[in-house]
Structure formats: structure tokens, C-alpha cells
Amino acid sequence: MFIISLKTRVHFIVCSFLVLLLAACGGGNLDDPPEKTEQDLDNQGDYKGKVLIQSVGEPVIDYDAIGGFTNVGLDFVVRTESELPLSEKQVDIKIKINDQDIDVEATLNSSSKELKYSLHYSLVLDTSYSMQVSNSFDQMLNEASKSVQTGIDIWNQKPGTFTFQTTWFHDYIYHADNSTPGTWSSSDIKSIPRPYEGSQTRLFGAIDYSLDKLIEAQKNRPVGDDKLYDILVIFSDGKDNYSNFDNRNHPELLSDTTLVTSTGAPYEMLGSSVTTADNIIEKIKSIDGLTVHVIGLGDKVDDVSLQNIAQSSQNGRYFPYKSKGKEIAKLFDQVTQEFTTIQTKGVKFSLDSGKHKFSLLVNSKASTEVTEHTFYFQVDVEDETARIITEAESD
């Protein structure tokens, strides 16, 4: 996590694939009025209900033998009772050690290098023809571009790095590896080729390919102290209708021509083997720390498959939306909030050997009702070690 010991350095990477899958209907009735949600109030900071605390990854502890300090930290998201994320500005947060308030000097500053984390943002966008028919295609590209730019802007002001890559699909899968800075800009996303009439939806194949790319990137990352989150955002046209056919050897894929968008951004074109929702679910379960969020837009989506994909992951959620395509902006705002509302809090404390309690207390600024999240840890000064323990061990 974010703690760095001066004597005993713990090397780790916390990889959490947050997969947000937004599925737009390829037809049907989209005339239902948009549902009013708590987010209309949350964005103004006046949510008055009880908050929920969702930990992201495991708490981390480290003992600094030279300074004699125990460093403890936690990543988390604060949510409303309807599980909508709240920003740091919307809540009050207090940390206690052994039920005692800590002084300000014991709190690690949010801009400190010990608290930095990096984020890799992967987009998977549906470019089948129904996206064009429903007038959702341009909105999707514009909002995806804005979401990426938001990440870039935020990480320009904080420690760590923000990188992204883009995949889109219809009959085939198209991929641009823009994780290297300068390969693609956020505005290049808006230059992805328009759908053509008759194109199909290789949804499962595209998800499977994107998961493979993330697994490959995870294996190639050097072991280090920085924590890293991988977020995969998929916007799809609902029901898959072409992943049941292996098109890897189609003649259209044999050309050596370099493909570029209208702005000159390079990409590759691929086919895929037969892929099912069950294949994807098994792959998701095999990836430690993978979180899948699914948003279904329209009344013709495959709710069962999308919900199963979400629930197969850690803390996965399914968000069905039956409103018009103009709600795409709000959906991408929610996607962006899922990674911009991750908070990191830590303390640097001089503690005696023994068992100790870490408490995170949070309430909305518009409410005094406090939610507490606790965990326990063991410190051994003589052995110069510290570790997280279960509540049962603390008895």
C-alpha cells in the first residue's frame, strides 16, 4: 500500500480492476423519464443520511525501525445508503487509535509521497450500428474523452501517474495501446470511426480481450512499493450477438495496413475466439482484487448476464438505467466518481508492543450520524514488525 519502511521495505502492488460496464439498449422504449437519485443532492454536499464505508483493498501496516514509528493506512470510498459515492469535501473524517483521538502531527498529508497511488484507465466502447441509430455514439465518445481528461487533470496535481488505453468493438475488436504518454490524447477518443450499417456486437469477446490485456500488463509491471488501480470501463450496446463465432482468421484481418483514426491516432484490428459470459466470469474470479461495475442503459439489455458479471467480482455493482441516451453524461459522471472518490488516510504513530485498534469515523457534513470502520493490528517493537490481525485474534 502506501507505507514505506526505512528498514524493512515491503514490496507490493495493489491491483484492483474496477470494471464499469455501461450497456446501452439497441432498441426498444427509451422514453421513460430519468429517475431522480440521491446524487442530485450529493453533488451539492447536502446528503443528510447515514454513510457507508467501503474499503478498497486490504489495510496495510509497516514498522519503521529507525524512527520507531508504526505506519497504518487504509483506502476506502464513502457512500450514501444507496451506495452512491461521496467526495472527500462532502464528509467529515476522524481517525482514532485505541479509541483515542490522534493529534494532527500523526496524520499523513494527502500530498505526501507515502500516500501516492497510480491509476490505469481502460475503455471498452461499443461501436455497433445500433449505437448510431439510437444517437448514442457521439455522446459516448465525448463523455469517455471527458472522463479520461478528468483523470489526467487530477493526476497532474497529485503524486502517482494516470495512464489509459482504449478498445472498441462491433464485428471485430479494435485496440489502441495509449498507455505510453503521447501515443493518444483524450481528444483522440472522439475520432474513433463511426459505426457502419449491419455491424454486430462482439461484447463478450471485447471484455475478454481487455481482461487479457490487463492481466498481461499486471505480469509485466515491476514489483515495487506503489499501489496501482486498473479501471476497465465498458460501454456496450446491450445483448451480445456475435461472440459465439470465431472470426480470428477472417480475410479482413490479414492486411498489414496501419490503421489510424481521423486524427492520426494508430490502432490495431483483431478477431476473437468463441467467448461466453461464463468464460468472462471465470476469468474475473481468477484475478485478485478485480471489481466489476455494470450499468445497463435501456430496456433491452441482458440484465441477467450483466448482473452476473458484476456480482462475480469483489464489491461489484449493477446499475440498470432505462432512461434516454441523453443520460450518458450522467452515467459517465458516476463512472468518473468511482475512481475520483477513492480516499487514502494514514497515520504515523509511536506505539508500544501489543495489539491495537484503528478506527475510521465518518459522517456527512450535513449529518452528525457517524459510521465507524475498524480493524486491528499487532506491533512487536523488539522484532521490529507489525501486522494486521483479525478481530478474533485481538480478543
C-alpha positions in Angstrom: 0.0 0.0 0.0 1.4 3.4 0.8 3.6 2.8 3.8 7.3 2.7 3.2 9.6 1.3 5.9 13.1 2.6 6.3 14.5 -0.7 7.4 12.0 -3.4 6.3 10.6 -2.4 2.9 7.5 -4.3 1.8 7.2 -4.6 -1.9 3.8 -4.9 -3.3 1.4 -3.7 -5.9 -2.3 -3.5 -5.1 -4.1 -4.1 -8.4 -7.8 -3.5 -8.4 -9.6 -3.8 -11.7 -12.6 -1.7 -11.4 -14.7 -2.7 -14.4 -17.6 -0.3 -15.1 -19.8 -1.8 -17.8 -22.3 0.6 -19.3 -24.7 -1.2 -21.6 -27.0 0.8 -24.0 -30.1 -0.7 -25.5 -30.0 -1.5 -29.1 -33.7 -0.6 -29.5 -37.0 -0.6 -27.6 -38.7 2.0 -25.5 -36.2 4.6 -24.2 -38.8 7.2 -23.3 -39.0 6.6 -19.5 -38.2 9.8 -17.6 -34.8 9.8 -15.9 -35.0 8.6 -12.3 -34.1 11.2 -9.6 -31.4 9.9 -7.4 -29.6 11.0 -4.3 -26.7 12.1 -6.5 -28.7 15.3 -7.3 -28.3 16.2 -3.7 -24.9 14.6 -3.1 -23.2 16.8 -5.7 -24.3 19.8 -3.6 -22.9 18.3 -0.5 -26.1 18.2 1.5 -26.7 14.4 1.8 -28.3 14.0 5.2 -28.4 10.3 5.6 -26.1 7.7 7.2 -22.9 7.0 5.2 -21.4 3.6 4.3 -17.6 2.9 4.3 -16.3 0.6 1.6 -12.7 -0.5 2.0 -10.7 -0.7 -1.2 -8.1 -3.5 -0.9 -6.7 -4.5 2.5 -5.4 -2.2 5.2 -1.6 -2.0 5.2 0.8 -1.7 8.2 4.5 -1.2 8.3 7.1 -0.7 11.1 9.8 1.9 10.8 12.6 0.5 13.0 14.8 3.6 12.6 12.2 6.1 13.6 10.3 3.8 15.9 7.0 4.5 14.2 4.2 2.3 13.1 2.6 3.4 9.9 -1.0 2.3 9.3 -3.3 3.1 6.3 -6.5 2.4 4.5 -8.0 3.1 1.1 -11.8 3.5 1.1 -14.9 5.0 -0.6 -17.6 6.7 1.4 -21.1 6.1 0.0 -24.7 7.0 0.7 -27.1 4.4 1.9 -28.0 3.8 -1.8 -24.3 3.2 -2.4 -23.6 6.4 -4.4 -20.1 7.7 -3.8 -19.4 10.9 -1.9 -16.4 13.1 -2.3 -13.9 14.0 0.4 -15.4 17.5 0.5 -18.8 16.1 1.4 -17.8 14.2 4.6 -16.0 14.7 7.9 -13.4 12.1 8.8 -11.7 11.3 12.1 -9.1 8.6 12.9 -8.7 7.1 16.3 -6.0 4.7 17.6 -7.2 2.5 20.5 -10.3 4.7 20.8 -8.2 7.8 21.3 -8.1 10.8 19.1 -4.8 11.3 17.2 -3.1 14.7 17.0 -2.7 16.4 13.7 1.0 15.6 13.6 0.3 11.9 13.4 -1.8 12.2 10.2 0.0 11.7 6.9 -0.6 14.6 4.5 -2.7 13.6 1.4 0.0 15.0 -0.9 2.9 13.1 0.7 4.8 10.6 -1.4 3.8 7.8 1.1 0.2 8.2 0.0 0.6 8.2 -3.7 -1.1 5.7 -6.0 -1.3 5.4 -9.8 -4.3 4.5 -12.0 -4.5 2.8 -15.4 -7.8 3.5 -17.1 -9.0 1.1 -19.8 -12.0 1.9 -22.0 -14.0 -0.6 -23.9 -16.6 1.1 -26.2 -19.4 -0.3 -28.3 -19.3 0.9 -31.9 -22.0 -1.4 -33.3 -24.6 0.2 -35.6 -27.4 0.4 -33.0 -25.3 3.0 -31.2 -25.6 5.2 -34.3 -29.3 4.5 -34.6 -30.0 5.5 -31.0 -27.9 8.7 -31.3 -25.7 7.4 -28.5 -22.4 7.1 -30.4 -21.2 10.7 -30.3 -22.3 11.2 -26.7 -20.4 8.1 -25.7 -17.2 9.2 -27.3 -17.5 12.8 -25.9 -18.2 11.6 -22.4 -15.4 8.9 -22.5 -13.0 11.6 -23.6 -14.0 13.9 -20.7 -13.7 11.1 -18.2 -10.1 10.4 -19.4 -9.2 14.1 -19.3 -10.6 14.4 -15.7 -8.2 11.6 -14.7 -5.3 13.3 -16.4 -6.1 16.6 -14.8 -6.4 15.1 -11.3 -3.1 13.2 -11.5 -1.3 16.3 -12.8 -2.0 17.7 -9.3 -1.1 14.7 -7.2 1.6 12.0 -6.7 1.4 8.9 -8.9 0.6 8.6 -12.6 -2.5 8.3 -14.8 -2.4 6.2 -18.0 -5.2 4.9 -20.3 -5.9 2.6 -23.2 -8.9 2.2 -25.5 -10.7 -0.7 -27.0 -13.8 -0.6 -29.2 -15.8 -3.3 -30.9 -18.5 -4.4 -33.3 -17.9 -7.4 -35.6 -14.2 -7.1 -34.7 -12.1 -5.8 -31.8 -10.0 -2.6 -32.2 -7.3 -1.7 -29.7 -5.1 1.3 -29.1 -2.4 1.0 -26.6 -2.2 4.6 -25.4 -0.7 3.7 -22.0 2.5 5.3 -23.2 2.1 9.1 -22.8 1.8 10.9 -26.1 0.5 7.9 -28.1 -3.1 9.0 -27.8 -4.7 12.1 -26.2 -8.1 12.1 -24.6 -9.5 14.0 -27.6 -8.4 11.2 -30.0 -11.1 9.1 -28.5 -13.7 11.3 -30.2 -12.1 10.4 -33.6 -12.9 6.6 -33.3 -14.5 5.6 -36.7 -18.3 5.8 -36.8 -20.4 2.6 -36.9 -21.4 1.1 -40.2 -24.8 -0.4 -41.0 -25.2 -4.1 -40.2 -22.3 -4.3 -37.7 -22.8 -6.7 -34.8 -22.0 -6.7 -31.1 -18.9 -8.8 -30.0 -19.4 -7.7 -26.4 -18.1 -10.8 -24.6 -15.1 -11.1 -26.9 -14.1 -7.5 -26.3 -14.4 -7.8 -22.5 -12.3 -11.0 -22.6 -9.6 -9.3 -24.7 -9.5 -6.3 -22.4 -9.1 -8.6 -19.3 -6.2 -10.4 -21.1 -4.5 -7.1 -21.8 -4.8 -6.1 -18.1 -3.5 -9.5 -16.9 -0.6 -9.1 -19.3 0.2 -5.6 -18.1 0.0 -6.8 -14.5 2.6 -9.5 -15.1 4.9 -7.1 -16.8 4.8 -4.5 -14.0 7.9 -4.3 -11.8 7.5 -5.2 -8.2 7.5 -2.0 -6.1 6.0 -0.1 -3.3 3.5 1.9 -5.3 -0.2 0.9 -5.3 -1.9 0.8 -8.6 -5.5 0.5 -9.6 -6.7 -0.7 -13.0 -10.1 0.5 -14.0 -11.9 -1.0 -17.0 -14.9 0.9 -18.4 -17.0 -0.8 -20.9 -19.9 0.9 -22.8 -21.9 -1.7 -24.7 -24.9 -2.0 -26.9 -26.7 -4.5 -24.7 -27.0 -8.1 -25.8 -24.1 -9.9 -27.3 -24.9 -11.4 -30.7 -21.5 -12.3 -32.3 -19.1 -13.7 -29.7 -20.4 -17.2 -30.4 -18.4 -17.1 -33.7 -14.6 -17.4 -34.1 -13.6 -14.8 -36.6 -9.8 -14.7 -35.9 -9.0 -16.0 -39.4 -11.3 -13.7 -41.3 -9.6 -12.3 -44.5 -10.3 -8.7 -43.4 -7.8 -9.3 -40.5 -4.9 -10.3 -42.8 -4.0 -6.8 -44.1 -0.7 -5.3 -42.9 -2.1 -1.8 -43.4 -1.5 0.5 -40.4 -4.9 1.8 -39.2 -5.3 5.3 -37.8 -8.3 7.4 -36.7 -9.2 10.7 -38.4 -6.7 12.5 -36.1 -3.9 10.0 -37.0 -4.0 8.0 -33.8 -2.9 4.4 -34.5 -4.8 1.3 -33.6 -5.0 -2.4 -34.5 -7.9 -4.7 -35.6 -8.4 -8.2 -34.2 -10.8 -11.1 -34.1 -11.6 -13.3 -31.2 -12.4 -16.9 -30.4 -15.8 -18.1 -29.2 -16.5 -16.4 -25.8 -19.4 -16.6 -23.4 -20.4 -14.7 -20.3 -19.4 -17.7 -18.2 -15.9 -17.5 -19.7 -15.6 -13.9 -18.6 -17.0 -14.6 -15.1 -14.4 -17.3 -14.6 -11.6 -15.0 -15.7 -12.8 -12.2 -13.4 -12.8 -14.6 -10.5 -9.2 -15.6 -11.2 -8.0 -12.0 -10.9 -7.3 -10.9 -7.4 -8.8 -7.6 -6.4 -11.0 -7.3 -9.5 -14.1 -5.1 -9.2 -16.8 -5.0 -11.9 -19.4 -2.3 -12.0 -22.2 -2.8 -14.6 -24.5 -0.1 -15.9 -27.3 -1.1 -18.3 -28.9 1.7 -20.3 -32.3 0.9 -22.0 -34.9 -1.8 -21.6 -33.5 -4.4 -23.9 -30.2 -5.2 -22.1 -29.3 -8.7 -20.9 -29.8 -7.8 -17.2 -29.1 -11.4 -16.0 -25.7 -11.7 -17.8 -24.6 -8.2 -16.9 -25.6 -8.5 -13.2 -23.8 -11.9 -13.0 -20.7 -10.3 -14.4 -20.8 -7.6 -11.8 -21.5 -9.9 -8.9 -18.7 -12.3 -9.8 -16.2 -9.6 -8.7 -15.2 -8.1 -5.4 -17.7 -5.3 -4.5 -19.2 -5.4 -7.9 -22.5 -3.5 -8.6 -25.1 -3.4 -11.4 -26.8 -0.2 -12.2 -29.8 -0.5 -14.6 -30.9 2.7 -16.3 -34.0 2.8 -18.5 -33.8 6.4 -19.5 -32.9 8.1 -22.7 -29.5 8.3 -24.3 -29.0 11.9 -23.1 -28.4 10.3 -19.6 -25.0 9.1 -20.9 -23.3 12.2 -19.5 -24.7 11.4 -16.0 -23.6 7.8 -16.3 -20.0 8.7 -17.2 -20.0 11.2 -14.3 -20.9 8.3 -12.0 -18.1 6.2 -13.6 -15.6 9.0 -13.0 -16.7 9.4 -9.4 -16.0 5.8 -8.8 -12.2 6.5 -9.1 -12.1 10.1 -8.0 -13.7 9.4 -4.7 -11.2 6.8 -3.5 -9.6 8.2 -0.4 -6.4 7.3 1.3 -5.9 8.0 5.0 -2.9 7.0 7.1 -1.2 7.7 10.4 2.4 7.6 11.7 2.4 6.6 15.3 4.8 5.6 18.1 3.2 2.6 19.7 4.3 0.0 22.3 4.3 -3.7 21.6 0.9 -5.3 21.7 -2.5 -5.3 20.0 -4.0 -2.1 18.8 -7.2 -0.8 17.2 -7.5 1.5 14.1 -10.9 3.3 13.8 -12.1 5.4 10.9 -15.1 7.5 11.8 -17.1 9.3 9.0 -20.2 11.4 8.8 -21.8 13.5 6.1 -21.2 17.3 6.6 -25.0 17.7 6.7 -25.4 15.0 9.4 -24.0 14.1 12.8 -24.7 10.4 12.4 -21.3 8.7 12.5 -20.3 5.4 10.8 -17.2 3.6 12.2 -14.9 1.2 10.4 -12.3 -0.6 12.5 -9.6 -3.2 12.2 -6.8 -4.5 14.5 -3.1 -4.8 14.3 -0.2 -6.2 16.2 3.1 -4.4 16.9 6.3 -6.1 18.1 8.9 -3.4 18.8 11.6 -6.0 19.7 11.2 -7.9 16.5 10.6 -4.6 14.6 7.5 -6.0 13.0 3.8 -5.0 12.6 0.9 -6.9 11.0 -2.9 -6.7 10.5 -4.8 -9.2 12.7 -8.4 -10.5 12.8 -10.8 -9.2 15.4 -10.8 -12.7 16.9 -7.0 -12.6 17.3 -7.5 -9.3 19.2 -9.5 -10.9 22.0 
